Structure formats: structure tokens, C-alpha cells
Amino acid sequence: MDWVIDHKLLKEDDGYRLILYLDKGLTEFSNEFTDGNYKQNIKEQIKKYITKNFPNLKIKGINIMVGSILIASLPFSSSVVKAQSTVSGSYNSREGIYTVESGDTLYKIANHFNTTVYKLKDVNKLSNDLIYVGQRLQIPRDNSYIVRKGDALYKIAYKYNITIKQLKLYNKLNNDIIYIGQKIYIPQNNTINTIEQLPHGIYNINSNGEHVKRIQNALNVLGYSLNEDGDYNEKTKTVILDFQTQYDGLINDGIYGPRTMEYLKRAILTDHIIVDNPSDIKVLINKDNSLPSNYKPENLVVPNIDFTFKEFHEKKLMRKDAAIALENLFRAGKKENINLYGLSGYRSYNRQKYIFTSKVMREGMKKANEFSAKPGESEHQTGLAMDVTSNSVGYGLSQYFGETREGKWLRENAHKHGFIIRYPEGKEDITGYKYEPWHIRYIGKEVSTEIKDNNITLEEYFYKNY
Ligand SMILES: [Zn+2]
């Protein structure tokens, strides 16, 4: 086994995955690997390597890498890697259009593009599974891609018509190594268009035209609210200045130039990924993980609790599971003479956008984002969160709520009904938000109890680093 130059172990659920790095000179390796006898021979050698180096480790699978390219993944049980179905039609990646060739089925096409038959039919408005040669099918752009055998970052980047650098920034990857089963998030077309169209020149007060429009558009993607009128006015300059003050590497002059452009691109790509499980009760939404702008939860209902206001408003809504749990929580409080009131539950993307952009234009990005979420990054859009208040704080939202009888009771009892205090005191660096004793999030009893018992946040729960 002198062809192994390095190895790495990844912890998996009930064992380890061994990553073997081969000498880059072994270019023929991947070809030979398809040969059955050769493969058997290699497997025997790997077994010896494992027995020698990790005699007591339970290894469930092996990835073989040449440089950054994954050339094979071997299960260490008896199962064999499933052959990929192939399609023969042509795909235009810029348009996202696949042209059907004979022998294709929706199933094969879905499989090839890592999507589902359901999504294919939905996007193309197909009422049945019949397709014909020459038919042009829109391939839905997925939020994420699961790495398969033979994948490499450059292949995934090529497939989605973006650069490796963009893919790495978006996924916050420090190197090119990927492994089978890893989830790679894919930036949406409009995000890529926004950054690719940023002009290379220098623009300042009184500049105007199409290029300025594109700068304004990019700033709005970050959460600012400028008229995209192509006029580099005082307001645009103020926003550029506000953007620059967030980065040590930028001169704060309010002038757009190549350096500001680079930081803008980076800021947009690293701002957040769009989650692929928005309707999951256990979805994680924060400054790094955003909901799609068009996501609206199903089954929104008004919980039967006391609110601080009488009339109907969208913000009274919650998802049904959460609403029932909230009713139980408030009822349990009442029994102990704790009177809680709902103030704000569901918030649509557009209303969050209005709230956030008004704030950011008044106070600047840094300050606005301490308390308020960018559109898509608000947990209120999930329909699983509620801001709670009491008479003792004048039915408002104040950190003092945490000191009141009601606030203390909420902190000690919310988990019994599946809720967590989402932004606890002292965890600002982890959650990205200041202490909010009033904001509770439904996550289900099992998770809420684990979080409460360990005194952790949702982020720590997901990354299991506690
Ligand atoms: Zn809230």
C-alpha cells in the first residue's frame, strides 16, 4: 500500500469513514478501478492496511481520493454501490433545459439531475409521466446536492454553471475535499447573476446608469433598501459607506471600486445558504441558514390564547402543531397564576423585509442585524415562533421580561411543551442575536428537553458540540 500518501478518519453514526489519499501520480488508478479483479485486489490491500493501522476501529466505509477528486467509495459491509442510471439527451446548464432523447424516462432524468419525478412534473406542469423525444424539460434548480461516487467540486460547480470559488464560499469550505453523502448547497441563479453583473470600474456620487443599478441591486440583496434607479446619490453613498465600515480591509470613503466589489461578492455568497427543509419542525434558521423567499408554512391557525391586541392580524398565526402546544403552555401558566400574552407569531418574508430594511436604512447594517433578522433569516417566517409578553413589562418586548415572574416561569417551563428560549443570555456569539427572553420557538418536546437539560442553544444541538 505504498500508494496511500495520507489518510483521515471521519466519525459517522455508528463507526468511521476512512478517507485514503492516493499519490497524485496515479492517474490511471480510477480507470483500472472499474476492473473487477483489480478492485478485489485493492480491497484486500485496504483490509490489510486497516488491520495494520486501525485494528480496533469500526470502519463502515472507505473513500478513495486522488488529490481533491473522489474516485471511489467502498462500503465495508457486503452492499455494493448502486450503478447510476444514465441519460443521453442534451442539457443546457445556463438555461437549465434538458432535451429528451430516446430511452429517457422521467425517473432516469430525475435521478440524473438529483431531483425527484414530482418536482420535474411540478415545474414542467406535466399531468402524467409521458415524455417525448425532443421535449424540452426545465430542470428544477435544487437548493442542495448530495455528493455521489465520482463527484468532485469542479464537477458539481460545472453542473450548476458556477465557479468552484463561488461554491466554496457559499458552503464555507476551506478546501476542495468532499465526501460521498455530503450535502453541498447550491446558490440560486439570481444570486450568481447579481454578483457576476457587478461592474469593475470606480463609481462615486453623481455616477449614473446601468452599472450603478447593478450595484444598488447587490446592496439590496444584502438587505439594504435603495431605489434601483441607477443614480449614485447621497443615499447610495451612505449605504456603500455603511457596507464598508463593516470590514477592516475596506477604506470608508463611500466610493465603489474593485475592492468594494470583491467584498460585496463575498458578502453576498457567504451571507446565508437557503435551507432545503423549510417545513421541517426541526429546521434551523439563523444568520447562516435562510428560508426561501417564497416559503409560507401550511396549516397556519390562530392559537386560542390571549393576545395583546384584539383584531385579526397575520402575526397571530402559528403552525397548527405549535399553536396547540402554545395553548397548553399558556394554560399551564394560568394554573400557577402566570398570565402570558402572545404578541407576534408568523411573519411573512415580505413583512420581515419591510421591518428589516426600514431599520437598516435608519441605523445601519450592524446595529439593525443585532436585534432584527434579515428577510428569510427570521424564525418567525417558519410559523414556529412566538414573542411572548406580560402585564409586568407593559405588554412590550424588553430584556427585563427575563427578570419577571412570568419570564422566569417561561424559561423554566417552556420545554415541557416543546418550546425553547431561542436566544438565551450569554449565548450571543453562538446564536448571533442579543438576549431575547420573550422569543420562544417550537421544536418538539424531545429536542426542547435535551436543549433545556444541557443549557444549550439550537445551534449547539445541531452541531452536537456540547
Ligand atoms: Zn421573536
Residues whose N, C-alpha, C, O or C-beta is under 5 A from the ligand:
A	BS01	ZN	D387 H439
